[in-house]
Structure formats: structure tokens, C-alpha cells
Amino acid sequence: MKSLYLALFLSLFIFKTSFSQITILSTDLGSVNDTVRYSQAIQTPISAVEATDTNYFWDFSNLTASSQSLKEYVSITSVPLIYKIAFFGNANFASPENDQSTPGFNLTNSYKFIKKTSYKFEIVGFGGELNGTPLPVIFDSPDVLYNFPMNYNNADSSNSSWSASLPNTGYIEEVLNRKDTIDGWGIIKTPYGQFSCLRLKSEVFKEDTIYINSSGIGMRLPQKYTEYSWLAKNMKFPIMKATVTHGFFEQVDIIYMDSAKSFVSVNPTYCPAPPLRVMPNPATDYLKIEINNSSKAKLEIIDLQGKILYSKETYSQEFIYIQTSDWPKGLYFIKLVREEDISIKKVIIQ
């Protein structure tokens, strides 16, 4: 009988321990040479992402990958000299980033620069080739991603800002407000495994201001989104991250830590990430166009009379912002022509 009670006690102790709260410290997040493979998940209900509680079980074991990418942290010594000089003493390491495009501005070969201490993990600036010219940008105030130690019910906020200009090209400015809450703890299960975790909710409001000298046009691009990150001990990167974009239509993008997969053989029920996404729809002041492509393609925006209002060649994954406040109200077509197919989206300007 004693052995039965002992076995019962041990089983209850193990169960309780596996679901106990954890504390995330600076050492649990990444540093130089840390690398992770993320899978981009096919869309899942927003309600499943938003759900949370104490001692909660998040079951995302049925997520299906549509593509994969690598994220890494590199030494400051490995970045171009101009960035080494600009961020000397300001950053511990850097993170290579995808190319980005907005009207009149193309940012390529870029990095985010990160400073990590025992109490903060923050983005202090970025560097990249803006329209072919190397440009380091040190933030006026950093974007604080994590405050340590991280425990359930912690709440923090931060404001970051930066601005940059190029002679004869234009001007861009960004202001960002982030409100963070550790709003849950428990177990998360994904196709990669099961982990004790904390859940970080970040409510973000970001506003970009862009001015193009050649056209004399300025644009203000507000964005509101919520980031959910599941963090585990000593995993260096979030186990899973979901970003819910708020607008007329809400959508969620999910990436999760994963092992290497092959995407050559495709199941008939498999639904890859669409090559073309447009938001918001309907739109008023601007359009955000997301292109998921790995080869040469051509993007066009066409009105009902067949007139091409915008045309651009693209070679990779891009985010393109287009001002629409001066366009006549009505229906427009956004067309992406690739070697293998053509994608067309309808958008309403109101």
C-alpha cells in the first residue's frame, strides 16, 4: 500500500512540475551564432491563437507548413564596415532581414541590430542598402522586444522612433508603440514538440511617414497588429510566433520552430501560402501588398478601363506600400505574373 501511495505521489508531483510556471531570463534568448529554422504555417483560426489562461495547454500539433526559412544572429564583425562603425558599442549582434520595398524606397541586404543585456532585449537600429546606397540608422529610442526577468502578469510598454533621408530621394520616419503583457503560461504543443512556456502578448501601433522628392508625394501608413510569442527555457528563439493584423479583414500569420522539411512532393490537400496578399480591403489611404515569390515576377495594378496605374518587377518576398488616397473610388485589379502562373486580386478603394 505504501508503494502505491508513493507511486501516486510521484506521478502527481511530475504532472504538477511539468505544468509549473517558468521564468524567462536573458540567457534563454539568442546570441551570436544562434540559428533557428521556422516553418510558415497554413492559416489557422485567430480564436485559437488568442486563447490563453494560466496552466493552459495550447495544442497547435496539427499545424501544416507551407514554407521554411532560417533566422540567425551574426557577429557585428561580419557585417559591412559602415555598420560596424555606426553600431560599435551600441549593439551586441545583428539579424539578417528580408528585402523590403515601398514606393520610391527599396531596402536590400539589410540587418537589424540588437542589444541584449541581463534586463532587456531591444532593436537599436538597422542597416541596409536603401536604393543601392548603404545606410545605417540608429534609433532615437530602441524597440524593446523583451524585458527580463519575464514572469506571468508582467506588463511593460515602450516607444521607439527613427528617421532617415537620402539626398534627392526622399525621407522616411517610423514611430512605434508597443504594449507587452505576459498573459498566460502552460504547455505549447506544435509539430516540433511540447514545451513549458510563457505567452507574451505585444500590442503594436506603428506609423510610417514616407516622402518622395521626385513626386512631391507624402504618405502616412498606420498599422495596428498584435504579436503573440510562446517562449521556453533555453530555446533562444520563440517556439511559435503569431501576428494578427487588424483592419477591415483580420488575418493571422504563424511561424513555428521546426525541423527541415521537403516541399517537392505536394499532397493534393496541401494549400501553400498564396503568392499575393492585399490588405486592407476595402482600402482608403494605402494598400499593403505582400508578395511571396522566389523568382522573377511582375506586379501590376489596373483600373476598370484597363489602364495600368502601377508596375514593378520583383524577384523575392516583398512588402509594397502604395498610396491610394488620391485614387477614384471603385474596383481595381492587382495582378502578379510569374513564370508558372498569374494571380489576380480585386480591391475596392473607398
N, C-alpha and C positions, 0 to 999 in steps of 0.2 A: 504493500500500500504506500509506504514511504517513497519507493521508487516511482510510483505512479504520480504522486503529488509533485515530486521533483521534476519529472518529465513535463508535467503540465505547467509548472512554474517557469521552466526554461523556455518552453515554447511561447508562453505569453511574454516573457522578457525579450525574446528575439523579435517577436512580432512588434512589440512596442518600440524597440530600439530602431527597427527598420523604418518606422514612421515618425521618428522624433525630429524635432526642429534642428536645422543646421544653421551655422553662421558662415557667411562667405567673407573671406579675407582677401587682401590684396594678392597674396601668394596663390590664390585659387584662380586668378585671371592671368592671361598670357603675357609673355615677354618675348625677347628676341629669339628667333628660330622656332617659335611655336607655330604649328600648322594644323589646320583642320579641313576636312572635306565635308561640304554641305550639299545636301540634296534639296532641290526646289520641289515642293510638294504640289500635286494637283489640288485644286481648291477644295476647302473643307468648310462646313458651316461656321459663320462668325460666332454663333452662340457657344459652340464647343471651345473656341479659343478664349472667349471672355469669362467662362465659368471659373470660379475659384472658391476656396474656403481654407480653413485650417485642416490639417490631416487629410488633405484631398488627394484623390487619385485621378490624374489626367491620363486618359487612355487614348493615345494617338498611334497605336500599334498598326492601324490599318492605312496609314499614310502611304501614298504611292508617289515615287519620284518621277519627275518629268525631265530633269537635267541635273548636272552636278557642277560644282565649282570649288576651287581651293581658296582658302583665306589664310594669310600668313603675316607674321610680324618680322620685319627685317631690321638689321642694324642701321643706324644713321650713317655708318661708314660706307654702306653700299649704295646710297642714293647719290644723284648728281651733286657736284661740288657746290653749286649755288645754294642748294637746300642745306647742305652740311653747314655752310657758313651762317645761313639765316636762322637755323634752328639749334645751333650749338648752345648747349646749356639750357635750352627750352624744352627739349623732347628727349625721351629715353629710346624710342624706336619708332618705326613707320609701318604703315599698312598700304601696300599697293592697291589701287582702286580702278574700277571700270571707267572707260571714257564716258564723257557726258557732253551733251550738245543743247544749247539754247539759241534762239535767233541771234546771229552775229557773233556767238561765242562757242568755240569748240575746245574742250579741255581733254587732253590726251596725256598718256604716260604720267599719270598723277599718283600722289601719295597723300594719305592723311598722317599727320604727325601726332604722336601720343606721348603724354607724360603720365607715368604711373608712380605713385608714392604709396606709403602704407595706409593713407586715408582717402586717396582719390585716384580715379582713372578717367582722364579727360583728353579730349581732342584740342590741341593748342594751335592748329593751323593745317594748311595743306600746301602742296606744291605740284605744279603741272605745267604742261606746255599749252598756254592759252593762245589759240590761233597761231601756234607754232613758236611762240616766244615763252621761254621758261619764266615762270612767275611764282615766287614764294609768297604766301600770305600768312602772316602771323595774326591770330585772332586778337581783337581788342579785349575780349573776355572769353575764356575757354568754354567748350561744351562738355559739361561734366556728365559722363555716362554712368559712373558708379561711385558711390560714397561708401567707405569701409569704416567699421565692420558692418555687414549687411545682415539685418535680423528682421523677423516678421514685424510688421506695423511701422517700420521706419518710413519717414516721409521727408523728402528733400525737394528743392527746386533750384534751378539755375537759369541764367540768361547769358546767351553768347551773341557775339556780333563780329562782323568783319566787313571790309570793303576793299575793292581793288579796281584799278583803272589802267588802261593802256593808251598811250598817245595815238590819236587818230582812229581809235577803235570804239571805245565806249567806257562804260562804268557799270559795276555790279556791286550790290550790297546785300548782306543777309543778316537778319535778326531772328533769333530763335529763343523760345521759352520752353523749358522742359520741367514738368512736374512729375516726380517719382514717388511711387508707393510700393513697398513690399506687401502685396495684398493676398498672399497665400503661401502655404508650404505643404509638402507632402511627397508624393511619388509621381514621376512622369514616366510613361512607357511609350517608346517610339520603336520603329523597326530596328533601331540600333541597339536598344537595350532598355533597362529600367534603372532609374536613378532617384535617390533622395534629393530634393531640390527646394529652392525658394523661387517664388514667382515675382518678377519685377514688372510693374506696370508704369510706362512712361507716356504721359500725355504731352504731345508736342504741337506747338503752333509755330510755324516758320513762315517768314515773309521775305521773298527775294525782290529786289528792285533792280531792273536792268535798263540801261540807256544806251542806245546805239547812235554814235555821232553821224554816220553816213545818212541815216534816215531821219534823224531827229525825233525818233520814237522812244518813249519810255514805257516800261511795263512794270506793274506791281503784281507779283504772283504769290498770293497767300495759300498756304497748305495747312491742313489740320489732320493729324494722324495719331494713332496710339500704337506704341510698341509694347509687346509682351515678350519677356525673356525668362526662360527657365534655366536657373544656374545651379550647378552641382559642385561639390568639393573637388578641387584639383583637376578640373576638366579643361581649364584655360580659356574656353570659349563657351557661350551658351549652348546647352543641349539642343534647344529649339528656340526659334525666334519667329514671332508672328507680327506682321504690321497691318493694321486695319486703317485704310484710308477713308476719311469721312467726306461726304459730299452728297450730291443728289442720289448717286448709287454708291453704297459702301462695298468695298471689296477687301479681301484679306490675302496677303502673300505670306507663305510659310517656308522657312528653311529649317532643316534639322540635320544634326550631326549624323554621318552615315559612313559606311564602308564603300569601297569602289564598286560601281555597277557598270554594266554594259548596256547601251541603249541601241545596239544594232538591230536586234530582233525585237519587234514591237508586237505586243499582244493586241488582238483586234479590239479589245475593250479599253486599251490604253489611250489616254487623252493628253497629249503633250501640251505644254504651256503655249498659248496662242502667240503667233509671231507679231501680232499687232494688238495693242490695247489703247483705248482712248478714254480720257476722263477729264473733267466731269462731262456728263451728257444727260440733259442739255447743258450747254456752256453759255457764259456771258462774256467775261473779260479775257479768258485764256483757255487754251487746250493743253493738256499734258499728254504726249504720245509716247508710249513705251514700245520699243522695237526689240524683239528677241530674235536675233539673227546672227549667223556665223559666217555669212558670205556676202558678196556684193548684192545690194538691193537698191531700189528707187522708191522714194516716198513722194506721193502727190496728194494735194488737196484740191478738189474740183467742185465747182458750184453746179446748179441745175442746168445752166446754159452750156456746160462743158468746158468752161474757162478754168485753166489751171492757175490757182491762186498761190500755190507754194510747191516747190520741187526741191528735192535734196537726195543725193546719193549717200548711202550709208553702208558700212562694212562690218558692223558689230552691234552688240547690245547698246542701245542708246535711250536717253530720255530727252525728248524735244519739247520745248515750250513755245507756244505760238500765241501772240496777242490776237484777240478776236473782237475786242470792244468796238472797233470801227466797221466790222462786217455787217452787211444787211442781215436782218433776222431771216431764218429759213433753214432749209435742209442742205447739207454738204456731204460729200463723199471723200473718205480718206482711203487711199489705195497704196498698198505696198506690193511692189512687183519684185519677186525673187526668181532665181533660175528655175526652181522646182514648182512654184505656184504663185498665185495672186490672191491677196487678202484685201477685202474691202469692208470698211465700217461706215455706217451712217451716223452723222452727228447733227444735232439741232442747235443752232445759235439763236438765243432768245434775249 
